[in-house]
Every structure is written in structure tokens, then in C-alpha cells.
Amino acid sequence: MRLLVLERAVDRDSPIRCRLVVCNHDERLPYDAVSYAWGNPSKVRNIDCNGKNIRVTSNLYSALLWLRKPTEDRLLWIDALCINQDNLEERGHQVNTMSQIFSRARSTLVWLGAETRSARGVLSLLRLQGDRSAEKDLVGFNFADVSSKRYLLHTNWAPLAKLLERPWFTRLWVIQEVACAKNVYVIWGSKKFGWDLLASRIKELHHIGLLDQFSMPERAHLGALSVIEIQKARERMLQGRQQRLLPLLVATSSSSCSLPKDRVYAVMSLASDYNNGDNAPFEADYGITDAEAFTEVAKWALSNGELEFLLSCASPGSDSSLPGLPSWVPDWSNIKNQTPFMRFIDRVKFDATRSGELLGRRKGAFKILDDNTLALKGFAVDVLSEIGPLSTFRKTFVPKVPSDHRDVRQGNLEWIAECSRLVHSSSGTPPDTLANYTAMKHSFGVERQLRITMTAGLTGTGHAAPAEFTQWVADYSNWLKTNYLTSLQPYRPYDNTHFVESSDNYATPDASTPKDHTMFLPDWAYPNYVAEIESSMSMWASKRRIAATEAGRLVLVPDSASKGDFIFLVDGCRIPYVFRRHADGKSYSAVGEAFVDDLMNGEFFATLCITQEQDSLLKEFHCR
């Protein structure tokens, strides 16, 4: 490997001089690894390296100026200078050793760029007092937790949003650069602070829903999600319990990189099931196409028992821009939903095939044919007959922005109403026409099924929802209706008392108000069930659609599902999947996973009494 010796300079504006030295990985040299965003390639500056004039991006030039010491040389590893980027073979080899480079460094220095005015307020925001001791392994959303952290609601987070908008935060390669490091320091101009200080604050704000609530720009929101996944990977590395590769690829799918195949190469060394070294199942190879790289990973994953996860992240033709990519091979550069059920299967206790005597997640439930067709066995149990709108659901409470607050509630109300109209229309019982007791009873049953489907029967943290959850969804819908009508009253800019009160009362049950009458709470009262239901819908309904089937079921399906798609129970899989039949009538494309209330725990097999009957339904089908 090469290391960069950055030569000392007393005058900060002196020309940058450095030299490259070659050393062995086994040598324990005290170097620091620099993690940064390359920046605009058209904006370049000149430096002197080994006596030659070298061009580097302006962001790297700025980093070298700030990192240079006045009285001693500094030993650094910087990818743009220590790797010959024009040599594909060397580049691939260095990619395979990146985790070693950063783990053996004395520290990793995260360079965010030259200081701006916003940098001055960041440290005070990160150091706000609060109890974050129990937030090491937060999963999903729990908006109710905000009731114990109201001090966060009255804070101006704009400087933090500016920090998260820095290009570094959405760069995919930085994940392993931080996750593998012994010590990590963030440098924004003259401001320097520990990585863990930033990560713990971001995780806290995300878990209780405040990242969405403060209307951060999209780029800042993506930066925050990147911090959360980097920190999760870092904590798992330190504890020796890394994620498997496929969940890691989903978790990091919002980060950016220039080449689709780098989605895999940038994080594979962090995975618990990837053996880096001489026996690696695959290595970074820049001589093959992106589709070939993803297919190679998928075949390896199948051999490791990852059929379910591959189907959960399927890439039907319309969702992928990579020619030649089979639908059962995920396009990791275009993942639509970062919260597939399979990512949380340790909490989400679904097992749709547990009652089937023929099904048992055994080896041999699939085979790969010569043309990369995947031969599966399973049951076609239903067909999608109606597809609802894509979820537009958002957390309702937006402080200090009354118009947005009203618009969000209206949007949520309209989405719920559209879903309700869909399911009543498909079941033949319009919600506003209850002709008799039988029709009314059936309508209530349909509404209950809709409430379960909207939340996938799960809390925002992935656990089974309590029995009262369906009633809470109904209460929540009524709460939206009542409070939306109230919000249409003229707003008085000089009187924001009720918005201040709303932030203090969000997720706080009103003990004096009977549960039956929560729909009549005033505009500023947010009972606890609101936080619970919004946590669940934000986690599970987002980026999915409600759909109806020919057999009268309600299902939660991927955004790309279409009328006529089939629902299969696949041999060896705990979750139902959606497949689209091709024009030949024989082969299918994988579309993704589905939630079907009466199929998630083996109910389908309870209706089949004879093993021979199950055997007659178990059919081989081909997925291309």
C-alpha cells in the first residue's frame, strides 16, 4: 500500500508539497485515513507530489491545507492519491483491502469542507443535555418517546440540517471508512468533534420522528439516514456482530456512488457472511457489467439460504435500468423500499408456510437454470383485482408551520379515505350504504381488515401489534377528521399558544378524557394512540399500496404491483410474494413481498387437511 507524507508548512497559504511512500500492510505505521467527498471533478487545484505537478479536486486541496501541520510532517492515507485510479486491476485490489486500511489507521478524519456560518451552532446542538444512554440499538419508529424529550421540540435544528447537507453524508464509500475505524473525528473547517456525538443525536431524532417533523431538505434527510446506517454498521463491527450482506445492501441503498456495482463493493467487507481474503466468494471486478456483478452476488446469496431476502427486494423489469438483469436479482442501485419485512424478520414473526408439511425452508426448494431462470416451487393462492393509491402518509405534527400541519392531516385523511373506498368497492359494500344488519356487519369486518392491513399488524418497532390496535386506527381516522375541520378555522399569527401546547402534548394521553371520546379532543391534544399508529404507518405503509384480491382479501403490496399479479406462497419462504405472469402464460417476474392478514401464520394450510391435496397444489414455476 502507499501512504502520503504531507510536508509541514508554517504559512497556511504555502504551496502543498507531499510524497508517496510504499509500505507493507503488516507495518504498524501511525497514519490517519482521510474520508471525504471528491467534489466537482471540473474544479481542480495543483499540488506538488514526488516533485511532479498533480491535479486534485478543490475539496481535497482544501482538506490538505487544513490537515497540514506547521512543525511536523503528517502521514495520511487518501484514496485519490494513494491508489492509481486509472489502473482497474490495482483499483479492484485496493477495494478488497479498504477495510484493513481504515481499521489499521490511528484514526479516521472525516473532512466535510471549509467552515460556513452554520458550523458555529452545530456543536451546541449536539451537546444538548438529554438521556441517550439506552439508544444503542433503536429499530423503526416510536413517536411516543417524544413525550419524554420535549426539549428537542423547541430547538432550532437549522445548523444541523446544513451539516447533513454536506456531500460527504450521502457518499456510499464512507460507510466502511467510518465503520471500520478505531477512532473517528469530524472536521468542518476549524470545528472538530467526535463522530459518536453526532450519530447518537441523529439516531435519537429519527427514532422519535423529529427528522420528518422539522421539514428538513431532502438532501439533509438522506444525510441523516446515512449517519444512522453508518453508526449501526460501526456498532456491529465493534461488537463483532455484523449484518449479513443483503440486509446491509438494503440499509445503505439511499447513499450514492458513481457505479452501480460499487453498491456491493463498497460495503461487502462489513458483512458477517462475506469472507474477505483468499477464499472470498467474489471480489471487486470492474471488468464485468453491473448486471453480471449483481447476478453473481444473488447466486452466492442463494447458496447461503437468502431466497426470501432476494425475492423481498426483487427488481421487476420496469423498476430496473440494467439490461439483462433477472427480476429475482435485486437492482441494488434502485431499491424502492428500505423497510422490507425480511430486514426485520427477527422481530417480525411471520411464517406463512409453518403449517405446510411439504414446506420447511429445506435446501433444494429452487434451482438456477442455464439462462439464469430461477425455478421455484409454490402455491398460487390469489390474484390482485384492484390496486390502491401509493401511500402519501406523513407524520402529522409539524410545529411552527400551521399550514403544513393542516395539509399533512388532509393528505393522510384523503389517503385513508381512498383506501377505504377501494376495499368497500371491491367487497360490494360502499361505506356510506349500509342497507341492513348483514351488510353493516360485513362492512365493519372489511374496515377491521383494512386497519390491520394498513399497519401490517405491527407496531412501529416491528413487534406484533396489541389487540386494541385496530380500534386505535379507527380512533386515529376520526381524530384526523375532527382536527382537520377545526384547523380550517382562521389562523391568528399573533396567537401561537395552541401550537406550543401541541408540541408539549403530543403522545401524551389525556387521562381526563375517556377513550370513547378521544375524537372530540381539541386541536392541540395528541393522545398516545396517535403516536403509536403514526409510527406503524410510517414504517410499514410507506412505499406500499393497499390492494384487493379476487378472493376478497386485502393485502399490502409493493408500489410496482399491478392488477392481475399473483400472490404465491413459495416453498421455503415465510412471507407471501407477488409475481407477474408473462405473456407466455408459463414464466413470471418477481415483484416483491406482500402482507396478507390471513396468510401470515400458516392459516392457508390449516384449510388443507390431506397432504396429497397440498402436493397437488405445489407447482414448479419459472422466474425470469
VENSULSUL-V83225 format. One record per residue. N is the residue number from 0. RES is the residue in three letters. PHI is phi in whole degrees, 0 to 359 (NA if undefined). D_CENTER is the distance of its C-alpha to the mean C-alpha in Angstrom with 1 decimal. Layout:
N_RES_PHI_D_CENTER ; N_RES_PHI_D_CENTER
This chain:
0_MET_NA_34.2 ; 1_ARG_255_35.2 ; 2_LEU_235_35.1 ; 3_LEU_256_35.9 ; 4_VAL_263_38.7 ; 5_LEU_272_38.3 ; 6_GLU_286_41.9 ; 7_ARG_295_42.9 ; 8_ALA_197_44.1 ; 9_VAL_288_45.7 ; 10_ASP_276_45.3 ; 11_ARG_299_41.7 ; 12_ASP_269_42.8 ; 13_SER_295_44.4 ; 14_PRO_303_43.3 ; 15_ILE_277_40.5 ; 16_ARG_235_42.0 ; 17_CYS_208_40.3 ; 18_ARG_213_41.0 ; 19_LEU_261_39.1 ; 20_VAL_234_40.2 ; 21_VAL_261_39.4 ; 22_CYS_219_38.8 ; 23_ASN_266_37.8 ; 24_HIS_301_34.5 ; 25_ASP_282_36.7 ; 26_GLU_288_38.3 ; 27_ARG_264_36.9 ; 28_LEU_271_37.1 ; 29_PRO_278_35.9 ; 30_TYR_254_33.5 ; 31_ASP_250_30.4 ; 32_ALA_264_27.5 ; 33_VAL_257_26.3 ; 34_SER_249_22.6 ; 35_TYR_203_22.6 ; 36_ALA_266_21.6 ; 37_TRP_300_24.5 ; 38_GLY_86_25.0 ; 39_ASN_293_27.1 ; 40_PRO_293_29.1 ; 41_SER_277_32.0 ; 42_LYS_259_32.5 ; 43_VAL_234_34.3 ; 44_ARG_228_36.7 ; 45_ASN_258_39.2 ; 46_ILE_228_39.6 ; 47_ASP_261_42.2 ; 48_CYS_233_40.9 ; 49_ASN_55_43.6 ; 50_GLY_79_46.1 ; 51_LYS_248_44.3 ; 52_ASN_279_42.8 ; 53_ILE_243_39.0 ; 54_ARG_262_36.7 ; 55_VAL_230_33.3 ; 56_THR_294_30.8 ; 57_SER_297_31.7 ; 58_ASN_292_28.6 ; 59_LEU_292_29.6 ; 60_TYR_301_33.2 ; 61_SER_297_32.3 ; 62_ALA_297_30.5 ; 63_LEU_298_33.6 ; 64_LEU_299_35.8 ; 65_TRP_287_34.0 ; 66_LEU_275_33.7 ; 67_ARG_293_37.3 ; 68_LYS_262_39.6 ; 69_PRO_280_43.2 ; 70_THR_239_45.1 ; 71_GLU_209_43.4 ; 72_ASP_289_41.5 ; 73_ARG_232_37.9 ; 74_LEU_263_36.2 ; 75_LEU_228_32.8 ; 76_TRP_243_30.4 ; 77_ILE_226_28.9 ; 78_ASP_302_27.4 ; 79_ALA_297_29.1 ; 80_LEU_256_32.5 ; 81_CYS_267_32.3 ; 82_ILE_240_31.1 ; 83_ASN_284_33.1 ; 84_GLN_293_30.5 ; 85_ASP_272_33.1 ; 86_ASN_260_33.6 ; 87_LEU_297_31.0 ; 88_GLU_294_32.3 ; 89_GLU_295_32.1 ; 90_ARG_299_28.7 ; 91_GLY_296_27.4 ; 92_HIS_296_29.3 ; 93_GLN_294_28.0 ; 94_VAL_301_24.3 ; 95_ASN_289_25.1 ; 96_THR_248_26.5 ; 97_MET_302_24.1 ; 98_SER_298_22.9 ; 99_GLN_294_26.6 ; 100_ILE_301_27.3 ; 101_PHE_280_24.8 ; 102_SER_288_25.5 ; 103_ARG_269_29.3 ; 104_ALA_292_29.2 ; 105_ARG_299_30.8 ; 106_SER_200_27.8 ; 107_THR_253_25.0 ; 108_LEU_254_25.7 ; 109_VAL_271_22.8 ; 110_TRP_263_24.7 ; 111_LEU_263_23.2 ; 112_GLY_118_26.4 ; 113_ALA_295_29.5 ; 114_GLU_293_29.7 ; 115_THR_240_29.5 ; 116_ARG_300_30.8 ; 117_SER_294_27.4 ; 118_ALA_298_27.4 ; 119_ARG_294_30.2 ; 120_GLY_266_28.4 ; 121_VAL_292_25.2 ; 122_LEU_300_26.8 ; 123_SER_295_28.3 ; 124_LEU_292_24.9 ; 125_LEU_290_23.4 ; 126_ARG_263_26.5 ; 127_LEU_307_26.7 ; 128_GLN_292_28.1 ; 129_GLY_169_26.1 ; 130_ASP_270_25.4 ; 131_ARG_243_22.2 ; 132_SER_291_23.7 ; 133_ALA_256_21.8 ; 134_GLU_249_18.2 ; 135_LYS_284_17.6 ; 136_ASP_225_15.2 ; 137_LEU_287_13.5 ; 138_VAL_234_11.1 ; 139_GLY_67_9.7 ; 140_PHE_240_12.2 ; 141_ASN_216_15.9 ; 142_PHE_295_17.5 ; 143_ALA_295_20.9 ; 144_ASP_295_20.7 ; 145_VAL_296_21.4 ; 146_SER_297_25.0 ; 147_SER_263_25.7 ; 148_LYS_224_24.3 ; 149_ARG_292_26.0 ; 150_TYR_300_27.1 ; 151_LEU_287_23.7 ; 152_LEU_288_24.2 ; 153_HIS_255_27.3 ; 154_THR_247_26.0 ; 155_ASN_275_25.7 ; 156_TRP_265_22.4 ; 157_ALA_303_23.2 ; 158_PRO_300_24.0 ; 159_LEU_293_20.6 ; 160_ALA_298_19.0 ; 161_LYS_297_21.4 ; 162_LEU_299_20.4 ; 163_LEU_290_16.7 ; 164_GLU_279_17.9 ; 165_ARG_298_19.6 ; 166_PRO_303_18.6 ; 167_TRP_304_18.1 ; 168_PHE_292_14.7 ; 169_THR_255_13.0 ; 170_ARG_273_15.1 ; 171_LEU_298_13.5 ; 172_TRP_297_16.7 ; 173_VAL_290_16.7 ; 174_ILE_298_14.2 ; 175_GLN_288_17.0 ; 176_GLU_296_19.6 ; 177_VAL_271_18.5 ; 178_ALA_299_17.3 ; 179_CYS_272_20.7 ; 180_ALA_282_22.9 ; 181_LYS_289_25.5 ; 182_ASN_227_25.5 ; 183_VAL_230_23.4 ; 184_TYR_235_24.9 ; 185_VAL_263_23.5 ; 186_ILE_237_26.3 ; 187_TRP_238_26.5 ; 188_GLY_64_30.1 ; 189_SER_275_32.3 ; 190_LYS_271_29.6 ; 191_LYS_222_28.3 ; 192_PHE_207_26.3 ; 193_GLY_287_24.4 ; 194_TRP_302_20.7 ; 195_ASP_299_20.3 ; 196_LEU_297_21.8 ; 197_LEU_290_19.1 ; 198_ALA_296_16.1 ; 199_SER_294_17.6 ; 200_ARG_291_18.1 ; 201_ILE_295_14.6 ; 202_LYS_300_13.1 ; 203_GLU_297_16.0 ; 204_LEU_295_15.5 ; 205_HIS_292_11.9 ; 206_HIS_299_12.8 ; 207_ILE_263_15.8 ; 208_GLY_85_14.4 ; 209_LEU_278_16.5 ; 210_LEU_296_14.1 ; 211_ASP_289_14.2 ; 212_GLN_296_17.8 ; 213_PHE_270_19.2 ; 214_SER_51_18.4 ; 215_MET_295_17.0 ; 216_PRO_302_17.2 ; 217_GLU_304_14.2 ; 218_ARG_295_14.6 ; 219_ALA_292_14.8 ; 220_HIS_297_11.6 ; 221_LEU_296_9.7 ; 222_GLY_298_12.0 ; 223_ALA_295_11.1 ; 224_LEU_298_7.4 ; 225_SER_296_9.0 ; 226_VAL_301_11.6 ; 227_ILE_299_9.6 ; 228_GLU_289_8.3 ; 229_ILE_299_11.8 ; 230_GLN_292_13.5 ; 231_LYS_299_12.0 ; 232_ALA_296_13.3 ; 233_ARG_294_16.4 ; 234_GLU_297_17.2 ; 235_ARG_293_16.9 ; 236_MET_296_19.1 ; 237_LEU_294_21.6 ; 238_GLN_268_21.8 ; 239_GLY_71_22.1 ; 240_ARG_226_19.4 ; 241_GLN_296_16.9 ; 242_GLN_286_14.1 ; 243_ARG_291_15.1 ; 244_LEU_296_14.4 ; 245_LEU_295_12.5 ; 246_PRO_301_9.7 ; 247_LEU_293_9.7 ; 248_LEU_295_9.6 ; 249_VAL_292_6.4 ; 250_ALA_299_4.9 ; 251_THR_258_7.0 ; 252_SER_288_7.0 ; 253_SER_274_7.0 ; 254_SER_281_10.0 ; 255_SER_246_13.4 ; 256_CYS_207_16.3 ; 257_SER_280_19.6 ; 258_LEU_245_19.8 ; 259_PRO_306_17.5 ; 260_LYS_296_18.8 ; 261_ASP_293_17.7 ; 262_ARG_306_14.1 ; 263_VAL_273_15.8 ; 264_TYR_296_18.6 ; 265_ALA_284_16.8 ; 266_VAL_233_15.0 ; 267_MET_298_17.3 ; 268_SER_289_19.6 ; 269_LEU_272_17.0 ; 270_ALA_276_16.8 ; 271_SER_289_19.1 ; 272_ASP_259_20.3 ; 273_TYR_255_21.1 ; 274_ASN_267_24.7 ; 275_ASN_284_25.2 ; 276_GLY_130_28.9 ; 277_ASP_297_31.8 ; 278_ASN_258_30.4 ; 279_ALA_298_27.0 ; 280_PRO_293_26.0 ; 281_PHE_200_25.1 ; 282_GLU_228_25.1 ; 283_ALA_300_24.1 ; 284_ASP_224_26.4 ; 285_TYR_270_26.7 ; 286_GLY_260_29.5 ; 287_ILE_245_27.6 ; 288_THR_284_25.6 ; 289_ASP_296_21.8 ; 290_ALA_297_22.3 ; 291_GLU_294_24.6 ; 292_ALA_296_22.2 ; 293_PHE_293_19.3 ; 294_THR_292_22.0 ; 295_GLU_299_23.4 ; 296_VAL_295_20.1 ; 297_ALA_296_19.8 ; 298_LYS_296_23.5 ; 299_TRP_298_23.0 ; 300_ALA_296_20.1 ; 301_LEU_300_22.4 ; 302_SER_293_25.1 ; 303_ASN_263_22.9 ; 304_GLY_81_22.3 ; 305_GLU_257_18.8 ; 306_LEU_306_20.0 ; 307_GLU_301_17.8 ; 308_PHE_292_14.5 ; 309_LEU_298_15.9 ; 310_LEU_293_16.9 ; 311_SER_294_13.6 ; 312_CYS_249_12.1 ; 313_ALA_304_15.5 ; 314_SER_235_16.5 ; 315_PRO_302_19.5 ; 316_GLY_314_21.9 ; 317_SER_290_21.1 ; 318_ASP_264_17.4 ; 319_SER_239_18.3 ; 320_SER_257_20.6 ; 321_LEU_265_21.7 ; 322_PRO_295_25.2 ; 323_GLY_84_26.0 ; 324_LEU_270_22.6 ; 325_PRO_299_23.0 ; 326_SER_295_20.8 ; 327_TRP_279_19.9 ; 328_VAL_263_18.6 ; 329_PRO_298_15.0 ; 330_ASP_273_15.0 ; 331_TRP_292_12.3 ; 332_SER_270_13.1 ; 333_ASN_211_12.1 ; 334_ILE_277_9.2 ; 335_LYS_279_9.3 ; 336_ASN_225_6.9 ; 337_GLN_273_3.5 ; 338_THR_236_5.7 ; 339_PRO_295_8.9 ; 340_PHE_303_11.7 ; 341_MET_296_12.5 ; 342_ARG_292_9.6 ; 343_PHE_238_11.5 ; 344_ILE_294_14.9 ; 345_ASP_292_16.7 ; 346_ARG_257_16.4 ; 347_VAL_281_16.2 ; 348_LYS_275_19.8 ; 349_PHE_282_20.1 ; 350_ASP_201_22.8 ; 351_ALA_296_24.2 ; 352_THR_249_26.8 ; 353_ARG_292_28.1 ; 354_SER_269_31.4 ; 355_GLY_277_32.1 ; 356_GLU_293_34.8 ; 357_LEU_274_34.0 ; 358_LEU_254_30.3 ; 359_GLY_194_29.2 ; 360_ARG_51_26.5 ; 361_ARG_273_29.4 ; 362_LYS_290_29.6 ; 363_GLY_93_31.1 ; 364_ALA_284_29.2 ; 365_PHE_211_28.3 ; 366_LYS_207_29.9 ; 367_ILE_259_29.2 ; 368_LEU_275_32.0 ; 369_ASP_300_33.5 ; 370_ASP_266_31.8 ; 371_ASN_68_28.3 ; 372_THR_285_28.5 ; 373_LEU_259_26.9 ; 374_ALA_270_29.4 ; 375_LEU_240_28.1 ; 376_LYS_235_29.9 ; 377_GLY_181_29.1 ; 378_PHE_246_30.2 ; 379_ALA_274_29.7 ; 380_VAL_259_29.7 ; 381_ASP_191_29.2 ; 382_VAL_226_28.6 ; 383_LEU_288_26.6 ; 384_SER_252_29.3 ; 385_GLU_218_27.6 ; 386_ILE_242_24.2 ; 387_GLY_275_23.0 ; 388_PRO_286_21.3 ; 389_LEU_297_17.7 ; 390_SER_298_16.3 ; 391_THR_249_17.0 ; 392_PHE_296_16.4 ; 393_ARG_220_16.0 ; 394_LYS_299_16.9 ; 395_THR_283_20.7 ; 396_PHE_282_22.0 ; 397_VAL_236_22.3 ; 398_PRO_292_25.1 ; 399_LYS_69_27.9 ; 400_VAL_230_27.0 ; 401_PRO_304_28.9 ; 402_SER_294_28.6 ; 403_ASP_297_24.8 ; 404_HIS_304_25.0 ; 405_ARG_290_27.3 ; 406_ASP_297_25.4 ; 407_VAL_296_22.1 ; 408_ARG_298_24.2 ; 409_GLN_297_26.0 ; 410_GLY_298_22.9 ; 411_ASN_296_21.6 ; 412_LEU_295_25.2 ; 413_GLU_294_25.6 ; 414_TRP_295_22.5 ; 415_ILE_298_23.7 ; 416_ALA_295_27.2 ; 417_GLU_297_26.2 ; 418_CYS_296_24.6 ; 419_SER_295_27.8 ; 420_ARG_297_30.0 ; 421_LEU_299_28.4 ; 422_VAL_288_28.8 ; 423_HIS_290_32.3 ; 424_SER_295_33.4 ; 425_SER_290_32.3 ; 426_SER_267_34.0 ; 427_GLY_80_37.1 ; 428_THR_232_37.1 ; 429_PRO_306_36.4 ; 430_PRO_297_35.2 ; 431_ASP_259_38.3 ; 432_THR_230_40.9 ; 433_LEU_249_41.7 ; 434_ALA_290_45.1 ; 435_ASN_208_45.9 ; 436_TYR_299_44.8 ; 437_THR_298_43.4 ; 438_ALA_296_41.3 ; 439_MET_295_40.1 ; 440_LYS_297_39.2 ; 441_HIS_295_37.3 ; 442_SER_298_35.5 ; 443_PHE_298_34.4 ; 444_GLY_296_33.1 ; 445_VAL_296_31.0 ; 446_GLU_298_29.6 ; 447_ARG_297_28.8 ; 448_GLN_296_27.0 ; 449_LEU_297_25.0 ; 450_ARG_298_24.0 ; 451_ILE_295_22.8 ; 452_THR_293_20.9 ; 453_MET_300_19.1 ; 454_THR_252_17.6 ; 455_ALA_56_17.5 ; 456_GLY_65_20.0 ; 457_LEU_230_17.4 ; 458_THR_282_17.0 ; 459_GLY_293_13.9 ; 460_THR_259_13.7 ; 461_GLY_91_14.1 ; 462_HIS_267_17.8 ; 463_ALA_300_20.5 ; 464_ALA_290_21.5 ; 465_PRO_291_25.0 ; 466_ALA_301_27.9 ; 467_GLU_281_28.2 ; 468_PHE_300_24.7 ; 469_THR_297_26.2 ; 470_GLN_291_28.8 ; 471_TRP_296_26.3 ; 472_VAL_297_24.6 ; 473_ALA_296_28.1 ; 474_ASP_299_28.9 ; 475_TYR_296_25.8 ; 476_SER_298_26.8 ; 477_ASN_294_30.3 ; 478_TRP_298_29.2 ; 479_LEU_299_27.4 ; 480_LYS_299_30.6 ; 481_THR_296_32.9 ; 482_ASN_285_31.1 ; 483_TYR_292_30.5 ; 484_LEU_297_34.2 ; 485_THR_297_35.0 ; 486_SER_290_32.8 ; 487_LEU_285_35.0 ; 488_GLN_295_37.8 ; 489_PRO_306_38.8 ; 490_TYR_271_36.7 ; 491_ARG_255_38.9 ; 492_PRO_304_37.4 ; 493_TYR_282_39.9 ; 494_ASP_238_38.8 ; 495_ASN_255_35.2 ; 496_THR_302_36.1 ; 497_HIS_291_34.1 ; 498_PHE_283_30.9 ; 499_VAL_295_31.5 ; 500_GLU_296_32.3 ; 501_SER_297_29.1 ; 502_SER_292_26.9 ; 503_ASP_281_29.1 ; 504_ASN_256_29.1 ; 505_TYR_301_25.5 ; 506_ALA_66_24.6 ; 507_THR_248_28.2 ; 508_PRO_298_30.3 ; 509_ASP_269_33.6 ; 510_ALA_297_36.0 ; 511_SER_276_38.9 ; 512_THR_255_37.3 ; 513_PRO_300_37.6 ; 514_LYS_304_34.5 ; 515_ASP_295_36.3 ; 516_HIS_248_36.7 ; 517_THR_296_33.3 ; 518_MET_292_33.1 ; 519_PHE_259_36.0 ; 520_LEU_296_34.4 ; 521_PRO_294_35.0 ; 522_ASP_304_32.4 ; 523_TRP_265_31.4 ; 524_ALA_260_30.9 ; 525_TYR_241_27.4 ; 526_PRO_294_28.0 ; 527_ASN_301_25.6 ; 528_TYR_295_24.6 ; 529_VAL_299_23.1 ; 530_ALA_297_20.5 ; 531_GLU_296_20.0 ; 532_ILE_290_19.6 ; 533_GLU_294_17.4 ; 534_SER_299_15.0 ; 535_SER_293_15.0 ; 536_MET_295_14.9 ; 537_SER_296_12.0 ; 538_MET_282_9.9 ; 539_TRP_249_11.6 ; 540_ALA_277_13.7 ; 541_SER_297_11.3 ; 542_LYS_63_11.3 ; 543_ARG_228_13.8 ; 544_ARG_232_17.6 ; 545_ILE_280_20.5 ; 546_ALA_220_23.1 ; 547_ALA_247_26.6 ; 548_THR_243_28.3 ; 549_GLU_296_31.9 ; 550_ALA_273_32.5 ; 551_GLY_89_31.5 ; 552_ARG_276_28.1 ; 553_LEU_252_25.2 ; 554_VAL_223_21.8 ; 555_LEU_250_18.2 ; 556_VAL_232_17.3 ; 557_PRO_298_14.9 ; 558_ASP_304_15.5 ; 559_SER_275_17.7 ; 560_ALA_295_20.0 ; 561_SER_227_23.6 ; 562_LYS_302_26.8 ; 563_GLY_96_28.6 ; 564_ASP_293_25.6 ; 565_PHE_261_26.3 ; 566_ILE_256_24.7 ; 567_PHE_245_25.4 ; 568_LEU_262_25.5 ; 569_VAL_263_25.2 ; 570_ASP_305_27.3 ; 571_GLY_93_25.4 ; 572_CYS_240_22.2 ; 573_ARG_269_21.2 ; 574_ILE_234_19.3 ; 575_PRO_293_21.1 ; 576_TYR_230_20.1 ; 577_VAL_261_21.0 ; 578_PHE_232_23.2 ; 579_ARG_247_25.2 ; 580_ARG_282_28.8 ; 581_HIS_280_30.4 ; 582_ALA_297_33.7 ; 583_ASP_287_35.5 ; 584_GLY_76_34.8 ; 585_LYS_239_34.0 ; 586_SER_260_30.7 ; 587_TYR_223_27.1 ; 588_SER_250_23.8 ; 589_ALA_283_20.7 ; 590_VAL_250_18.5 ; 591_GLY_144_15.9 ; 592_GLU_276_15.9 ; 593_ALA_222_17.7 ; 594_PHE_254_18.6 ; 595_VAL_231_22.4 ; 596_ASP_309_23.9 ; 597_ASP_267_27.1 ; 598_LEU_236_25.7 ; 599_MET_283_23.0 ; 600_ASN_230_25.6 ; 601_GLY_82_28.2 ; 602_GLU_298_30.1 ; 603_PHE_301_30.9 ; 604_PHE_282_32.9 ; 605_ALA_294_34.8 ; 606_THR_272_36.6 ; 607_LEU_255_37.7 ; 608_CYS_273_40.7 ; 609_ILE_244_41.9 ; 610_THR_302_40.2 ; 611_GLN_298_42.1 ; 612_GLU_293_40.4 ; 613_GLN_298_37.0 ; 614_ASP_298_38.2 ; 615_SER_290_39.4 ; 616_LEU_273_35.9 ; 617_LEU_285_34.1 ; 618_LYS_238_34.0 ; 619_GLU_277_32.9 ; 620_PHE_220_30.9 ; 621_HIS_252_29.6 ; 622_CYS_247_26.2 ; 623_ARG_252_26.4
